[in-house]
């Protein structure tokens, strides 16, 4: 494989062993450096367009993990402006502006400085707040890339009690992190929740509470006018059938869940 193509596959920067696994030999690397490929340090190669953050990771021999690796593994995640989460075999070598995670169960990703999915999730369960770790784990479980049992077996003892408590709320069937969070908050409040319930002439609704209260959760795509009209018609049909419908948005679920749950309890309380 050509050096430039191999570097592209690795995110535009890589160490020599990763490039060797892609079929790049030392002679090709020397030619590539003469042709304009950068060599920030011995054994490290980068295209001129390589992200500075990736080059810094490789120079310091760190691996992304926890929330910082969610994007690479295509996991749901909540916005975070916090420090980078990394693994390094020597904690003292981690930069001061990063969060260090110790211990790996599996080899890291082949072509990127990223921890394996299982290690990313275990680090997240031990490190992140409840909601952030829950959505990461559930997205992996829902698509079949991870099981709750696998994680539970690798989180023994009292020190992992917080992590195992998150796993008790992991479920399948949610289409988005909004559904995961809303379903969990409602169940924690003692409400019976049926995710992705099917109603005649309405279709699937996000959540059905106590068998009669429909809760729909709107992401960004619901701002499109055609989708808005479709949602309103679905709401009208559900009301005609005797259901009550409430709609909540990203900001409600992520930033104001207490107010959302209070409203739902108030509506349910009238029927009860």
C-alpha positions in Angstrom: 0.0 0.0 0.0 1.2 3.5 -0.8 2.4 5.5 2.3 -0.1 8.3 1.7 -3.0 5.9 1.5 -1.9 4.0 4.6 -1.6 7.3 6.5 -5.1 8.3 5.4 -6.4 5.0 6.7 -4.7 5.7 10.0 -6.2 9.2 10.3 -3.3 10.9 8.5 -0.6 10.1 11.1 0.8 6.8 12.4 3.8 5.1 13.9 5.9 2.7 11.9 4.4 -0.6 13.3 0.9 0.5 12.3 2.1 1.3 8.8 4.0 -2.0 8.6 0.8 -3.9 9.3 -0.7 -2.2 6.2 2.2 -3.3 4.1 4.5 -0.3 4.1 8.2 -1.0 4.3 11.1 1.2 5.4 12.2 2.0 1.9 8.8 3.3 1.0 8.8 5.5 4.2 12.2 7.0 3.3 10.9 7.8 -0.2 7.7 9.3 1.3 9.7 11.6 3.6 11.8 12.8 0.7 8.5 13.4 -1.1 6.9 15.6 1.6 5.6 13.3 4.3 6.4 14.7 7.7 8.5 12.8 10.3 7.8 14.7 13.6 10.1 12.2 15.4 11.8 8.9 14.7 9.2 6.2 13.9 6.3 8.7 13.5 5.0 9.8 10.1 2.3 12.3 9.2 0.7 13.9 6.2 0.9 17.8 6.2 -2.9 17.8 6.9 -2.7 15.5 10.0 -4.6 16.8 13.0 -2.3 18.3 15.6 -4.1 16.4 18.4 -3.5 13.0 16.7 0.1 13.8 16.2 0.4 14.8 19.9 -1.3 11.5 21.0 1.1 9.5 18.9 4.2 11.4 20.1 3.2 10.8 23.7 2.2 7.2 23.0 -1.3 7.7 24.5 -4.6 6.0 23.5 -7.9 7.8 23.5 -10.5 6.1 25.8 -13.6 6.8 27.8 -15.7 9.7 26.4 -12.8 10.9 24.1 -13.1 7.6 22.2 -16.9 7.6 21.8 -16.7 9.2 18.3 -14.2 6.7 17.0 -16.5 3.8 18.1 -19.6 5.6 16.9 -21.1 5.6 20.4 -23.8 8.0 21.6 -22.4 10.6 23.8 -23.4 13.8 25.5 -21.6 17.1 24.8 -18.4 17.6 26.9 -15.8 20.3 26.9 -13.7 18.6 29.5 -10.2 17.3 29.3 -9.1 14.5 27.0 -9.4 11.0 28.4 -6.4 8.8 27.6 -4.6 5.5 28.6 -0.8 5.3 29.0 1.1 2.4 30.4 3.0 4.9 32.6 0.6 7.3 34.4 3.5 9.8 35.0 3.9 10.3 31.3 0.4 11.6 30.8 0.1 15.3 30.1 -1.3 17.4 32.9 -4.3 18.5 30.8 -5.6 14.9 30.3 -7.5 12.4 32.5 -5.5 9.2 32.8 -7.2 5.7 32.8 -5.3 2.7 33.9 -5.5 -0.9 32.7 -6.5 -2.4 29.4 -8.2 -5.8 28.8 -7.8 -6.0 25.1 -5.3 -4.8 22.4 -6.1 -1.3 21.1 -7.5 -0.5 17.7 -5.1 -1.6 14.9 -4.7 1.7 12.9 -5.6 4.4 15.4 -4.4 5.3 18.9 -7.8 4.3 20.5 -8.5 1.8 23.1 -10.7 -1.2 22.3 -14.5 -0.8 22.7 -14.7 -2.9 25.9 -11.9 -0.9 27.6 -13.6 2.4 26.5 -16.9 1.3 28.1 -15.3 0.1 31.3 -13.4 3.3 31.7 -16.5 5.3 31.0 -18.5 3.4 33.6 -15.8 4.0 36.2 -15.3 7.6 35.3 -18.3 9.4 33.9 -21.5 10.6 35.5 -24.5 8.3 35.2 -26.2 9.7 32.1 -23.0 10.0 30.1 -21.8 6.4 30.7 -25.3 5.0 30.3 -25.8 6.3 26.7 -22.4 5.1 25.7 -23.0 1.6 27.0 -26.5 1.3 25.7 -25.6 2.4 22.2 -23.0 -0.5 22.0 -25.4 -3.0 23.5 -28.3 -2.0 21.3 -26.3 -2.6 18.1 -25.0 -5.9 19.4 -21.3 -5.0 19.8 -21.3 -5.5 23.6 -23.3 -7.3 26.3 -24.2 -6.2 29.8 -23.0 -9.6 31.1 -19.5 -9.2 29.6 -19.1 -5.8 31.4 -20.5 -7.0 34.7 -18.0 -9.9 34.8 -15.2 -7.4 34.4 -16.4 -5.0 37.1 -16.2 -7.0 40.3 -16.0 -5.9 43.9 -17.1 -2.9 45.9 -15.0 -0.4 44.0 -17.0 -1.1 40.8 -20.4 -0.7 42.5 -21.1 2.6 40.8 -20.4 1.1 37.4 -22.6 -1.9 38.0 -25.4 0.3 39.1 -25.4 2.0 35.7 -25.6 -1.4 34.0 -28.9 -2.1 35.8 -30.6 0.5 33.6 -29.2 -0.6 30.3 -32.0 -1.8 27.9 -32.5 -2.4 24.2 -34.8 -0.8 21.6 -34.0 2.9 22.0 -33.5 4.8 18.7 -31.5 7.6 20.3 -29.8 8.7 23.5 -32.8 10.9 24.2 -35.0 7.8 24.4 -32.5 6.0 26.6 -32.3 8.9 29.0 -36.0 9.7 29.1 -37.0 6.1 29.5 -34.5 5.7 32.4 -35.6 8.9 34.2 -39.2 7.9 34.0 -38.5 4.4 35.3 -36.5 5.8 38.1 -39.5 7.8 39.1 -41.6 4.6 39.3 -43.4 5.0 36.0 -44.2 2.0 33.7 -42.5 2.7 30.4 -43.0 0.8 27.1 -40.3 2.0 24.6 -41.1 2.0 20.8 -44.8 1.1 21.4 -46.9 0.5 18.2 -50.3 2.3 18.0 -52.7 1.5 15.1 -52.8 4.3 12.5 -50.1 6.1 14.4 -47.1 3.8 14.1 -44.3 3.5 16.6 -44.1 6.1 19.4 -41.0 6.7 21.4 -42.4 6.0 24.8 -45.8 4.9 26.1 -46.2 5.5 29.9 -48.8 3.7 32.0 -50.4 2.4 28.8 -52.0 5.8 27.8 -49.5 8.7 27.9 -47.5 9.0 24.7 -44.1 10.8 25.0 -42.4 11.8 21.8 -38.8 13.0 21.8 -37.7 15.4 19.1 -34.2 15.7 17.8 -32.8 18.1 15.2 -34.5 16.5 12.2 -37.9 17.3 13.7 -37.2 21.0 12.8 -37.9 20.2 9.2 -41.4 21.4 8.2 -42.5 18.1 6.6 -41.5 16.2 9.7 -43.3 18.7 11.9 -46.5 18.2 10.0 -46.2 14.5 10.2 -45.6 14.6 13.9 -48.6 16.8 14.5 -50.8 14.4 12.5 -49.6 11.5 14.5 -50.3 13.4 17.7 -53.8 14.2 16.6 -54.5 10.5 15.7 -53.2 9.3 19.0 -55.5 11.8 20.9 -58.5 10.6 18.8 -57.8 7.1 20.0 -57.9 8.2 23.6 -54.2 8.7 24.3 -52.6 11.9 25.7 -49.4 13.1 24.0 -46.5 15.1 25.3 -43.4 16.2 23.3 -40.0 17.0 24.7 -36.8 18.2 23.1 -33.1 17.6 23.5 -32.7 20.5 26.0 -35.5 19.1 28.1 -34.1 15.6 28.3 -30.4 16.4 28.7 -30.5 19.7 30.6 -33.8 19.8 32.5 -34.8 16.2 33.2 -36.3 17.0 36.6 -38.8 19.4 35.1 -39.7 16.9 32.4 -40.4 14.1 34.9 -42.4 16.5 37.2 -44.7 17.4 34.3 -45.2 13.8 33.3 -46.0 12.8 36.9 -48.5 15.7 37.1 -50.3 14.4 34.0 -50.3 10.8 35.1 -51.5 11.9 38.5 -54.8 13.2 37.0 -55.7 9.9 35.4 -54.6 7.9 38.4 
